[in-house]
Amino acid sequence: MALIEKFHVVSAERVVASGQSIKEGQVVSLDSSGEVVIQSATNRIPYGIAGDTKSTSTSSMPGFGTVEQADGWQNRVSDYFDETKASGKMTVYHSGGEFATDQFATNVASAAVMSALYANNGVLDTTDEAGTKTYVVAYLTQADGYYPSGVPGIDINGDIALGGENSNTYIEYKLVI
């Protein structure tokens, strides 16, 4: 449920399709109207990585240590987890960059550094759902592991580990779409 922008080349603003629930860090595509949707078998060609969250039930901001996300953990209370509410647009990173995320399939955890990563229903995966291996989204640059939060503690390198999905582990990757 998190994306850590280490370096990015292009960040676009795109209108989000009606009815979508997208977590920051998921792979997104464009539908036939040019609106952002989660990458899927229907919208197979990946466009980029979601830089915002559009949800009505959960925050995508990373937690600290084992502290779980609470309903009050959000940018503005009036938006109720929807970071796109004011404009209807979402930040989408594309055209390169380096990121860390917890939005990956479990098989990525055992992948070698510089393995090609594909989009599979909105998450990074070593398997291309279409089986064509046509659309490489990223290359793995750091295997999964805990990511330091910068908050003093004793869990990882003197910092408390950043919380999130995939057992609070993150991968790092080079975006190539």
C-alpha positions in Angstrom: 0.0 0.0 0.0 2.9 2.3 -0.5 5.2 3.8 -3.0 8.5 5.5 -2.2 9.6 7.8 -4.9 13.4 7.7 -4.9 13.8 9.3 -8.3 11.4 9.9 -11.1 11.6 11.3 -14.6 8.0 12.1 -15.6 4.9 12.4 -13.4 1.7 12.9 -15.4 -1.8 13.9 -14.1 -4.6 11.7 -15.5 -8.3 11.5 -14.8 -9.3 8.4 -12.9 -12.1 6.3 -14.4 -15.3 6.1 -12.4 -15.6 3.3 -9.9 -11.9 2.6 -9.6 -10.2 1.8 -6.3 -6.4 2.2 -6.9 -3.6 2.0 -4.3 -0.5 4.1 -4.6 2.2 2.0 -6.1 0.0 -0.2 -8.2 0.5 -0.5 -12.0 -2.1 1.4 -14.0 -3.3 1.4 -17.6 -5.5 3.7 -19.6 -9.0 2.7 -20.7 -10.5 3.4 -24.1 -11.4 6.9 -22.8 -7.9 7.7 -21.7 -8.7 7.4 -18.0 -6.6 5.6 -15.4 -7.6 2.1 -14.4 -5.8 -0.7 -12.6 -3.8 -2.8 -15.2 -5.7 -6.0 -15.9 -6.5 -8.5 -18.6 -9.0 -6.0 -20.0 -6.5 -3.1 -20.0 -3.3 -5.0 -20.4 -0.8 -2.4 -21.6 0.8 -0.7 -18.6 0.9 3.1 -18.6 2.7 3.8 -15.3 2.7 3.6 -11.5 0.0 5.2 -9.4 1.4 8.0 -7.3 -1.8 8.6 -5.4 -4.6 6.6 -3.8 -8.2 6.5 -4.8 -10.1 4.6 -2.2 -13.1 5.0 0.1 -11.9 2.5 2.7 -8.1 2.5 3.3 -5.1 4.7 3.3 -2.1 3.8 1.2 0.4 5.7 3.3 3.0 3.4 4.8 2.8 2.7 8.6 5.6 2.6 11.1 6.7 -0.7 12.5 3.8 -2.9 13.4 1.3 0.0 13.8 -1.6 -0.7 11.5 -3.2 2.0 9.4 -6.1 3.7 11.1 -9.1 5.3 9.5 -7.8 8.7 10.6 -4.5 8.2 8.8 -5.0 10.3 5.7 -4.1 13.6 4.0 -7.4 15.4 4.6 -10.2 14.2 6.7 -12.9 15.5 4.3 -11.4 13.4 1.4 -11.7 10.1 3.3 -8.7 8.4 1.7 -9.3 9.7 -1.8 -6.2 11.7 -2.8 -7.8 12.4 -6.2 -11.0 13.9 -4.8 -10.3 17.6 -5.4 -9.2 17.3 -9.0 -10.4 13.8 -10.1 -6.8 13.3 -11.4 -4.1 10.9 -10.2 -0.3 11.3 -10.4 1.1 8.6 -12.6 4.8 8.0 -12.9 6.2 6.8 -16.2 9.2 7.2 -18.5 11.8 6.0 -15.9 12.8 6.4 -12.3 13.7 4.4 -9.2 11.1 3.4 -6.7 10.5 1.2 -3.6 7.1 -0.5 -3.1 5.2 -3.1 -1.3 2.9 -3.7 -4.3 4.4 -6.9 -5.7 3.4 -10.6 -6.2 4.9 -13.1 -3.8 7.1 -14.6 -6.5 9.1 -11.4 -6.8 10.5 -12.0 -3.3 12.7 -14.9 -4.7 13.6 -13.1 -8.0 17.2 -12.2 -8.8 18.4 -8.6 -9.0 17.8 -7.3 -12.6 14.9 -9.7 -13.2 12.3 -8.3 -15.5 9.1 -7.3 -13.8 5.7 -7.3 -15.5 2.2 -6.1 -14.5 -0.2 -8.7 -13.3 -3.5 -7.2 -12.1 -2.0 -4.0 -10.9 1.1 -5.5 -9.1 4.6 -6.2 -10.1 5.2 -9.8 -11.0 7.9 -12.0 -12.6 5.2 -13.6 -14.7 3.5 -11.7 -17.5 -0.3 -12.5 -17.3 -0.6 -12.6 -21.1 2.5 -14.9 -21.4 3.9 -12.8 -24.2 6.6 -11.0 -22.1 6.0 -8.0 -24.3 5.5 -5.3 -21.7 8.4 -5.1 -19.2 7.4 -2.6 -16.5 10.6 -2.5 -14.4 13.8 -4.3 -13.4 14.3 -5.4 -9.9 17.3 -3.6 -8.3 16.9 -4.7 -4.7 15.3 -7.9 -3.4 12.5 -7.7 -0.8 13.4 -6.6 2.7 12.5 -4.2 5.4 12.7 -0.5 4.5 13.9 2.0 7.1 11.3 4.6 8.1 13.6 7.2 9.5 11.9 7.0 12.9 14.5 6.1 15.6 14.1 2.5 16.8 16.0 -0.8 16.8 14.4 -2.8 14.0 16.6 -2.0 11.0 19.8 0.1 10.8 18.8 2.1 13.9 15.3 2.9 12.4 11.9 1.4 12.9 11.0 -0.6 9.8 8.3 0.9 7.5 5.0 -1.0 7.6 3.0 -2.1 4.6 1.7 -5.1 2.6 3.8 -8.2 1.8 4.8 -8.7 5.5 6.1 -5.1 5.7 8.7 -5.8 3.0 9.6 -3.6 0.0 11.3 -4.2 -3.3 13.3 -1.6 -5.2 13.1 -1.3 -8.9 14.0 0.7 -12.0 10.9 1.8 -13.9 11.2 1.3 -17.7 7.8 2.2 -19.0 
